[in-house]
Amino acid sequence: MLRRAMAALSFAGIIAAAIRVRGRGGVPPERGGWRELSRPRS
């Protein structure tokens, strides 16, 4: 039983790592995120 649990956790970790490395390839958000800041004139 312990071996099955360890195998299941290992398999889940491999799948999670593959998804993270591969990425989802989604569309970047159109609103929010970074924006350029103007420099204050002193």
C-alpha positions, 0 to 999 in steps of 0.5 A, a space after each residue: 500500500 505504501 508503494 502504491 501511494 509513493 508511486 501515485 505521488 511520484 506520478 502526480 509530481 511528474 505530471 505537474 512538472 511537465 505541465 509547468 515546464 510546457 506551459 499552457 500557451 494561453 493568451 496574455 491578459 489585455 488589462 493590468 500587468 506592467 505599465 511604463 512609468 514616467 520619470 519625475 522631473 526634478 
